[in-house]
């Protein structure tokens, strides 16, 4: 795909978006500790306007961690909104910071795992998790080793151009998540391709598998299908913020040599356990505002 600029994006209908992008560009020129403070403050302020999302986050956490006290759950939701505000700042950092500046604020654990997996020559499916810092995480992954990534096209042509341009600053290509042929070809050619199986993508192409304390969570079978068709290795790459405004750490796991490639249901259960493990690295930074359990088995009432 291309990040070529189209002059139609200068139409007055996009001027407000351009203005917002300009503000974001100016904002991320500030020192990182200041950005961290501003991000948390913005997240706190946004909660009063995003009451539905706050309810979704609270309900998701209640469903996943029923043993958590109401006080602890409220604290986690509050921290999650701090992270949500910081996620906007990190998007600007990902799109507009120089490589040198990004590199100052992250370190990597497990890079040899990626090197070994790629050395096998059969492609690597990089299992991603929707943390709030996801956009910056993609930039950091590319600085370690340029990759390809699945994505959903943005509804706004201007935002599609901006996010594509930003993501291709350190990565090779973006592949539409519905392009199964393209994904399999990339993996078979030995590429590393990022794919996130941790959201509810609807009933089609999903099975119901346990996720934390929810016994029947709609779980995409995309990981299973891609693995079976491509024969690629699987590993996780997760980036989380370190405490105390100290930047970020990118965690690269070992290859999943015991992934049950011959059993779709077992594969879904396995992958959800992997996702749980990654979320528990920093649960306050996960995208709890997504309706993870919106799709229910036939006849079962909504959980929201």
C-alpha positions as CSV (number, residue, x, y, z in Angstrom):
1,X,0.0,0.0,0.0
2,X,1.1,3.6,-0.6
3,X,1.3,6.7,1.6
4,X,1.2,9.0,-1.5
5,X,-0.4,12.4,-0.8
6,X,-3.6,13.3,-2.6
7,X,-4.3,17.0,-3.1
8,X,-8.0,16.4,-2.3
9,X,-6.9,16.1,1.3
10,X,-6.5,19.9,1.3
11,X,-10.2,20.4,0.9
12,X,-11.8,22.7,3.5
13,X,-13.8,19.7,4.9
14,X,-10.5,18.5,6.3
15,X,-9.2,21.8,7.8
16,X,-10.4,21.0,11.3
17,X,-8.6,17.7,11.2
18,X,-5.5,19.4,9.9
19,X,-5.7,21.9,12.8
20,X,-6.0,19.0,15.3
21,X,-3.0,17.2,13.8
22,X,-1.0,20.5,14.0
23,X,-1.8,20.9,17.7
24,X,-0.8,17.2,18.3
25,X,2.5,17.8,16.4
26,X,3.3,20.9,18.5
27,X,2.3,19.1,21.7
28,X,4.7,16.2,21.2
29,X,7.7,18.6,20.9
30,X,7.5,19.0,24.7
31,X,9.8,16.9,26.9
32,X,8.6,13.4,27.6
33,X,8.0,13.9,31.4
34,X,5.8,16.8,30.6
35,X,3.9,14.7,28.0
36,X,3.4,12.0,30.5
37,X,1.8,14.4,33.0
38,X,-0.4,16.0,30.3
39,X,-1.5,12.6,29.0
40,X,-2.6,11.4,32.4
41,X,-4.4,14.7,33.0
42,X,-6.2,14.5,29.6
43,X,-7.3,11.0,30.4
44,X,-8.7,12.0,33.7
45,X,-10.6,14.9,32.2
46,X,-11.9,12.7,29.3
47,X,-13.7,10.3,31.7
48,X,-16.5,12.7,32.5
49,X,-17.3,13.0,28.7
50,X,-16.8,9.2,28.0
51,X,-19.1,7.8,30.5
52,X,-20.2,5.0,28.2
53,X,-16.6,3.9,27.7
54,X,-16.0,4.1,31.4
55,X,-18.9,1.8,32.0
56,X,-17.6,-0.6,29.4
57,X,-14.2,-0.6,31.0
58,X,-15.6,-1.2,34.5
59,X,-17.9,-4.0,33.3
60,X,-15.0,-5.7,31.4
61,X,-12.8,-5.6,34.4
62,X,-15.7,-6.9,36.6
63,X,-16.3,-9.8,34.2
64,X,-12.6,-10.7,33.9
65,X,-11.7,-10.3,37.6
66,X,-14.8,-11.0,39.6
67,X,-12.8,-11.4,42.8
68,X,-11.6,-7.7,42.6
69,X,-13.1,-5.4,45.1
70,X,-15.2,-2.4,43.9
71,X,-12.5,-0.1,45.3
72,X,-9.7,-1.8,43.4
73,X,-11.8,-1.9,40.2
74,X,-12.5,1.8,40.4
75,X,-8.8,2.4,40.9
76,X,-8.0,0.3,37.8
77,X,-10.5,2.1,35.7
78,X,-9.1,5.5,36.8
79,X,-5.6,4.3,35.9
80,X,-6.9,3.0,32.6
81,X,-8.2,6.5,31.7
82,X,-4.8,7.9,32.6
83,X,-3.4,5.5,30.0
84,X,-6.1,6.4,27.5
85,X,-5.0,10.0,27.6
86,X,-1.4,9.0,27.3
87,X,-2.4,6.8,24.3
88,X,-3.3,10.0,22.3
89,X,0.1,11.6,23.2
90,X,1.9,8.3,22.2
91,X,0.1,8.3,18.8
92,X,1.6,11.8,18.2
93,X,5.0,10.5,19.3
94,X,4.7,7.5,17.0
95,X,3.8,9.6,14.0
96,X,6.0,12.7,14.5
97,X,9.1,11.9,16.7
98,X,12.4,11.2,15.0
99,X,13.9,7.8,15.2
100,X,16.7,9.1,17.5
101,X,14.2,10.5,20.0
102,X,12.0,7.3,20.1
103,X,15.1,5.2,20.6
104,X,16.0,7.1,23.8
105,X,12.9,6.0,25.5
106,X,12.6,2.3,25.1
107,X,14.6,-0.9,25.7
108,X,14.0,-4.5,24.5
109,X,13.8,-7.8,26.3
110,X,14.0,-11.0,24.2
111,X,15.2,-9.7,20.8
112,X,17.1,-12.9,20.3
113,X,13.8,-14.7,20.3
114,X,12.7,-12.8,17.2
115,X,16.1,-13.3,15.5
116,X,15.9,-17.1,16.0
117,X,12.3,-17.3,14.8
118,X,13.1,-15.4,11.6
119,X,16.2,-17.5,11.1
120,X,14.0,-20.5,10.5
121,X,12.9,-18.9,7.2
122,X,9.2,-19.7,7.5
123,X,7.8,-16.4,8.5
124,X,6.8,-15.2,12.0
125,X,3.3,-14.2,13.0
126,X,3.7,-11.5,15.7
127,X,0.8,-11.7,18.1
128,X,-0.1,-8.2,19.3
129,X,-2.1,-7.0,22.2
130,X,-4.3,-3.8,22.2
131,X,-2.5,-1.8,24.8
132,X,-3.1,2.0,24.8
133,X,0.5,2.5,23.5
134,X,-0.2,0.3,20.5
135,X,0.6,3.0,17.9
136,X,4.0,3.8,19.5
137,X,4.6,0.1,20.0
138,X,4.3,-0.4,16.2
139,X,6.9,2.3,15.6
140,X,9.2,0.8,18.2
141,X,8.9,-2.7,16.7
142,X,9.8,-1.4,13.3
143,X,12.9,0.3,14.7
144,X,14.0,-3.1,16.1
145,X,13.2,-5.0,12.9
146,X,10.9,-3.6,10.1
147,X,7.7,-5.7,9.8
148,X,4.4,-5.8,8.1
149,X,1.1,-5.4,10.0
150,X,-2.6,-6.1,9.6
151,X,-4.9,-3.2,10.0
152,X,-8.4,-1.8,9.3
153,X,-8.7,1.1,6.9
154,X,-9.6,4.4,8.6
155,X,-13.0,5.9,7.7
156,X,-11.4,9.4,7.1
157,X,-9.2,9.6,4.0
158,X,-7.0,12.1,5.7
159,X,-6.5,10.1,8.8
160,X,-5.9,7.0,6.6
161,X,-3.0,8.9,4.9
162,X,-1.6,10.2,8.2
163,X,-1.7,6.9,10.0
164,X,-0.2,5.0,7.1
165,X,2.6,7.5,6.6
166,X,3.3,7.4,10.3
167,X,3.3,3.6,10.5
168,X,5.5,3.2,7.4
169,X,8.2,5.4,9.0
170,X,9.7,2.2,10.5
171,X,7.8,-0.7,9.0
172,X,7.5,-2.3,5.6
173,X,3.8,-2.5,4.8
174,X,0.2,-2.5,6.1
175,X,-2.0,-5.3,5.0
176,X,-5.8,-5.2,5.2
177,X,-6.8,-7.7,7.9
178,X,-9.4,-9.2,5.4
179,X,-6.7,-9.9,2.8
180,X,-6.0,-13.5,3.8
181,X,-4.1,-14.3,0.6
182,X,-1.8,-11.3,1.1
183,X,-1.1,-12.3,4.8
184,X,-0.3,-15.9,3.9
185,X,2.0,-14.9,1.1
186,X,3.9,-12.5,3.3
187,X,4.4,-15.1,6.0
188,X,5.4,-17.8,3.4
189,X,8.0,-15.4,2.0
190,X,9.7,-15.2,5.5
191,X,8.3,-11.9,6.7
192,X,7.3,-11.0,10.3
193,X,3.6,-9.9,10.3
194,X,1.8,-8.3,13.2
195,X,-1.7,-9.6,14.0
196,X,-3.9,-8.9,17.0
197,X,-6.4,-11.6,18.0
198,X,-7.5,-10.1,21.3
199,X,-10.7,-8.3,20.2
200,X,-14.3,-9.3,19.5
201,X,-14.5,-9.3,15.7
202,X,-18.0,-10.8,15.6
203,X,-19.6,-14.2,15.3
204,X,-18.2,-14.9,11.8
205,X,-14.8,-16.6,11.9
206,X,-14.9,-16.9,15.7
207,X,-15.3,-19.6,18.3
208,X,-16.3,-19.2,21.9
209,X,-13.4,-19.8,24.3
210,X,-12.6,-18.9,27.9
211,X,-11.0,-15.6,28.5
212,X,-10.0,-14.7,32.1
213,X,-13.2,-15.5,34.1
214,X,-15.6,-15.3,31.1
215,X,-16.2,-18.9,29.9
216,X,-17.5,-17.9,26.4
217,X,-15.6,-15.1,24.7
218,X,-15.9,-14.7,20.9
219,X,-12.3,-15.5,19.8
220,X,-11.1,-15.0,16.2
221,X,-9.9,-18.1,14.5
222,X,-7.6,-15.9,12.3
223,X,-4.5,-16.9,14.2
224,X,-5.3,-20.6,13.7
225,X,-6.1,-20.2,10.0
226,X,-3.0,-18.2,9.2
227,X,-0.7,-20.5,11.2
228,X,-2.2,-23.6,9.4
229,X,-2.0,-22.1,5.9
230,X,1.5,-20.5,6.3
231,X,3.3,-22.8,8.6
232,X,4.8,-19.7,10.3
233,X,6.2,-19.4,13.8
234,X,4.3,-17.5,16.4
235,X,5.5,-15.2,19.2
236,X,4.2,-12.2,21.1
237,X,5.6,-8.7,21.1
238,X,4.2,-6.4,23.7
239,X,5.2,-2.9,24.8
240,X,4.3,-1.3,28.1
241,X,5.2,1.9,29.9
242,X,7.7,1.6,32.7
243,X,6.8,3.1,36.0
244,X,7.9,6.7,36.9
245,X,8.0,8.3,33.5
246,X,11.0,6.0,32.6
247,X,9.9,5.2,29.1
248,X,8.9,1.8,27.6
249,X,10.0,-1.8,27.5
250,X,9.3,-4.1,24.5
251,X,8.9,-7.7,25.4
252,X,9.5,-10.4,22.8
253,X,8.5,-13.9,23.8
254,X,10.0,-17.2,22.7
255,X,8.3,-18.9,19.8
256,X,5.2,-20.9,20.7
257,X,6.5,-24.3,19.8
258,X,3.5,-26.0,21.5
259,X,0.8,-24.1,19.7
260,X,-2.0,-26.7,18.9
261,X,-2.1,-26.1,15.1
262,X,-4.4,-29.2,14.5
263,X,-7.3,-28.2,16.9
264,X,-9.2,-25.0,16.3
265,X,-10.8,-24.9,19.8
266,X,-7.6,-25.8,21.6
267,X,-5.8,-23.1,19.6
268,X,-8.3,-20.5,20.6
269,X,-8.1,-21.5,24.3
270,X,-4.3,-21.5,24.0
271,X,-4.1,-18.0,22.4
272,X,-6.5,-16.5,25.0
273,X,-4.2,-17.7,27.8
274,X,-1.2,-16.1,26.0
275,X,-3.2,-12.8,25.7
276,X,-4.1,-13.0,29.4
277,X,-0.4,-13.4,30.3
278,X,0.5,-10.3,28.2
279,X,-2.3,-8.2,29.6
280,X,-1.2,-9.0,33.2
281,X,2.1,-7.3,32.5
282,X,0.3,-4.0,32.8
283,X,-3.5,-4.4,33.1
284,X,-4.0,-0.7,33.6
285,X,-2.6,0.0,30.1
286,X,-4.9,-2.4,28.3
287,X,-7.8,-1.3,26.0
288,X,-10.6,-2.2,28.4
289,X,-12.9,0.4,26.8
290,X,-13.5,-2.0,23.9
291,X,-16.6,-4.2,24.2
292,X,-14.7,-7.4,24.3
293,X,-17.7,-9.5,25.1
294,X,-20.3,-8.0,22.8
295,X,-20.9,-11.2,20.8
296,X,-22.6,-13.8,22.8
297,X,-23.7,-17.4,22.1
298,X,-27.1,-17.7,20.5
299,X,-29.8,-17.0,23.0
300,X,-27.6,-15.5,25.7
301,X,-28.3,-12.0,26.9
302,X,-25.9,-9.1,26.5
303,X,-23.3,-8.7,29.2
304,X,-23.4,-4.9,29.0
